[in-house]
Amino acid sequence: MAAGERVVVLMSRAEKAALEAKAASAGPISAGELIRRAVEAYDEQAQTEAEELKALLRVLAATHAETLRQLERAERKLDETLSDLADAGR
């Protein structure tokens, strides 16, 4: 489909430079084509799901160390119990 409408987007010099760099590395394509592709690919539900996943990853990161600590504690207790059972069976 031929482009026939103009949309003006104001951005800082740094944002424009970043846009142009992304466009150059994506094809190279024009900044306008990159924006068209981004608009076409945008999915509100996917964005919502991505935010939910980021929140879950933050929870995982916050609890990971404690989970490993508890797992190590449980493994030590299991080793102690198995050793005690082996000693009791002799």
Backbone as CSV, one residue per row, in Angstrom:
resi,resn,N_x,N_y,N_z,CA_x,CA_y,CA_z,C_x,C_y,C_z
1,MET,0.859,-1.167,0.000,0.000,0.000,0.000,0.902,1.225,0.000
2,ALA,0.623,2.153,-0.871,1.424,3.371,-0.968,1.086,4.316,0.167
3,ALA,2.127,4.884,0.748,1.926,5.848,1.826,1.434,7.154,1.225
4,GLY,0.390,7.723,1.816,-0.154,8.957,1.303,-0.472,9.991,2.357
5,GLU,-0.334,9.630,3.614,-0.637,10.546,4.710,0.632,10.836,5.481
6,ARG,0.709,12.015,6.047,1.886,12.422,6.810,1.504,12.520,8.290
7,VAL,2.400,12.035,9.130,2.259,12.150,10.578,3.548,12.786,11.094
8,VAL,3.408,13.841,11.848,4.571,14.520,12.405,4.749,14.050,13.843
9,VAL,5.958,13.609,14.150,6.275,13.139,15.493,7.437,13.975,16.005
10,LEU,7.211,14.680,17.093,8.275,15.474,17.694,9.070,14.613,18.653
11,MET,10.397,14.719,18.566,11.268,13.966,19.464,12.560,14.733,19.644
12,SER,13.296,14.359,20.662,14.577,15.008,20.926,15.601,14.574,19.872
13,ARG,16.717,15.285,19.828,17.787,14.910,18.892,18.279,13.489,19.192
14,ALA,18.397,13.179,20.464,18.878,11.847,20.848,17.889,10.766,20.409
15,GLU,16.604,11.034,20.579,15.584,10.063,20.149,15.619,9.882,18.637
16,LYS,15.766,10.994,17.909,15.822,10.915,16.444,17.057,10.144,16.008
17,ALA,18.177,10.397,16.649,19.405,9.669,16.314,19.241,8.177,16.586
18,ALA,18.597,7.847,17.700,18.368,6.443,18.033,17.437,5.798,17.008
19,LEU,16.403,6.512,16.592,15.471,6.013,15.578,16.210,5.756,14.274
20,GLU,17.018,6.703,13.853,17.758,6.553,12.604,18.757,5.409,12.675
21,ALA,19.389,5.223,13.836,20.334,4.112,14.010,19.611,2.772,13.943
22,LYS,18.454,2.690,14.568,17.668,1.448,14.527,17.211,1.156,13.110
23,ALA,16.784,2.183,12.395,16.342,2.005,11.012,17.504,1.527,10.144
24,ALA,18.673,2.119,10.340,19.845,1.733,9.551,20.242,0.287,9.807
25,SER,20.122,-0.149,11.057,20.510,-1.529,11.382,19.413,-2.529,11.053
26,ALA,18.208,-2.065,10.780,17.081,-2.971,10.509,16.933,-3.300,9.032
27,GLY,17.802,-2.871,8.203,17.535,-3.174,6.803,18.673,-2.950,5.864
28,PRO,19.106,-1.798,5.636,18.640,-0.516,6.179,17.306,-0.107,5.567
29,ILE,16.503,0.507,6.398,15.206,1.043,5.972,15.106,2.479,6.441
30,SER,14.101,3.173,5.959,13.916,4.553,6.405,13.321,4.565,7.814
31,ALA,13.491,5.704,8.482,12.887,5.863,9.804,11.370,5.729,9.701
32,GLY,10.787,6.275,8.631,9.343,6.162,8.439,8.891,4.719,8.311
33,GLU,9.665,3.909,7.562,9.318,2.492,7.409,9.430,1.770,8.743
34,LEU,10.439,2.094,9.519,10.570,1.480,10.843,9.363,1.809,11.706
35,ILE,8.926,3.060,11.673,7.753,3.462,12.452,6.509,2.751,11.954
36,ARG,6.335,2.653,10.629,5.170,1.927,10.087,5.167,0.480,10.567
37,ARG,6.321,-0.171,10.518,6.418,-1.566,10.972,6.110,-1.684,12.462
38,ALA,6.606,-0.734,13.236,6.365,-0.766,14.678,4.880,-0.604,14.988
39,VAL,4.218,0.301,14.268,2.781,0.508,14.471,2.017,-0.759,14.089
40,GLU,2.407,-1.380,12.982,1.748,-2.608,12.537,1.927,-3.741,13.548
41,ALA,3.110,-3.806,14.159,3.405,-4.895,15.082,2.843,-4.656,16.479
42,TYR,2.478,-3.413,16.798,2.023,-3.090,18.149,0.739,-3.846,18.477
43,ASP,0.718,-4.451,19.647,-0.432,-5.231,20.103,-0.652,-4.897,21.579
44,GLU,-1.752,-4.242,21.894,-2.027,-3.803,23.270,-2.038,-4.980,24.240
45,GLN,-2.647,-6.086,23.848,-2.699,-7.241,24.739,-1.294,-7.784,24.997
46,ALA,-0.471,-7.835,23.958,0.896,-8.316,24.135,1.666,-7.383,25.062
47,GLN,1.420,-6.087,24.963,2.087,-5.130,25.840,1.669,-5.355,27.291
48,THR,0.384,-5.584,27.510,-0.128,-5.849,28.857,0.490,-7.126,29.414
49,GLU,0.540,-8.167,28.581,1.125,-9.430,29.016,2.614,-9.272,29.310
50,ALA,3.295,-8.475,28.513,4.720,-8.244,28.754,4.931,-7.547,30.096
51,GLU,4.080,-6.590,30.420,4.191,-5.910,31.722,3.922,-6.878,32.868
52,GLU,2.940,-7.768,32.689,2.656,-8.766,33.724,3.847,-9.702,33.902
53,LEU,4.468,-10.109,32.800,5.635,-10.977,32.882,6.802,-10.272,33.562
54,LYS,6.980,-8.993,33.280,8.040,-8.240,33.945,7.804,-8.202,35.448
55,ALA,6.548,-8.035,35.857,6.230,-8.023,37.288,6.524,-9.380,37.911
56,LEU,6.182,-10.447,37.211,6.463,-11.790,37.723,7.960,-12.041,37.804
57,LEU,8.716,-11.548,36.842,10.169,-11.705,36.883,10.778,-10.953,38.064
58,ARG,10.204,-9.799,38.390,10.694,-9.061,39.561,10.448,-9.866,40.834
59,VAL,9.288,-10.509,40.933,8.985,-11.351,42.100,9.950,-12.531,42.146
60,LEU,10.175,-13.158,41.006,11.105,-14.293,40.944,12.498,-13.866,41.370
61,ALA,12.954,-12.743,40.866,14.292,-12.254,41.226,14.384,-11.967,42.719
62,ALA,13.311,-11.430,43.275,13.309,-11.085,44.697,13.293,-12.324,45.588
63,THR,12.720,-13.409,45.130,12.587,-14.608,45.967,13.585,-15.704,45.625
64,HIS,14.324,-15.542,44.551,15.216,-16.603,44.076,16.264,-17.003,45.120
65,ALA,16.954,-16.041,45.681,18.008,-16.340,46.653,17.450,-17.069,47.868
66,GLU,16.320,-16.613,48.364,15.708,-17.270,49.529,15.262,-18.686,49.177
67,THR,14.740,-18.882,47.995,14.321,-20.217,47.556,15.520,-21.158,47.520
68,LEU,16.641,-20.695,46.960,17.844,-21.530,46.933,18.341,-21.837,48.334
69,ARG,18.279,-20.852,49.229,18.700,-21.069,50.610,17.835,-22.141,51.277
70,GLN,16.533,-22.060,51.089,15.620,-23.044,51.680,15.840,-24.430,51.067
71,LEU,16.123,-24.484,49.779,16.390,-25.765,49.126,17.661,-26.396,49.689
72,GLU,18.698,-25.619,49.872,19.935,-26.133,50.464,19.696,-26.640,51.881
73,ARG,18.883,-25.912,52.631,18.546,-26.328,54.008,17.800,-27.663,53.977
74,ALA,16.845,-27.795,53.068,16.077,-29.038,52.957,16.983,-30.195,52.546
75,GLU,17.926,-29.950,51.654,18.850,-31.006,51.234,19.751,-31.437,52.393
76,ARG,20.204,-30.482,53.204,21.010,-30.829,54.381,20.207,-31.686,55.349
77,LYS,18.951,-31.284,55.579,18.098,-32.047,56.495,17.854,-33.461,55.953
78,LEU,17.655,-33.572,54.642,17.448,-34.888,54.041,18.694,-35.747,54.211
79,ASP,19.860,-35.163,53.954,21.110,-35.905,54.141,21.264,-36.365,55.586
80,GLU,20.931,-35.488,56.539,21.015,-35.858,57.958,20.058,-37.001,58.284
81,THR,18.838,-36.905,57.774,17.832,-37.939,58.035,18.262,-39.268,57.438
82,LEU,18.753,-39.256,56.203,19.201,-40.501,55.578,20.391,-41.087,56.331
83,SER,21.281,-40.229,56.798,22.410,-40.715,57.592,21.939,-41.327,58.900
84,ASP,20.990,-40.679,59.566,20.440,-41.197,60.821,19.764,-42.540,60.602
85,LEU,19.018,-42.666,59.499,18.338,-43.938,59.194,19.357,-45.038,58.888
86,ALA,20.433,-44.685,58.188,21.460,-45.674,57.885,22.157,-46.129,59.168
87,ASP,22.412,-45.172,60.090,23.036,-45.538,61.356,22.114,-46.398,62.200
88,ALA,20.822,-46.121,62.174,19.854,-46.890,62.966,19.682,-48.309,62.418
89,GLY,19.922,-48.485,61.134,19.768,-49.808,60.510,20.964,-50.702,60.699
90,ARG,22.055,-50.180,61.233,23.274,-51.013,61.421,23.236,-51.790,62.686
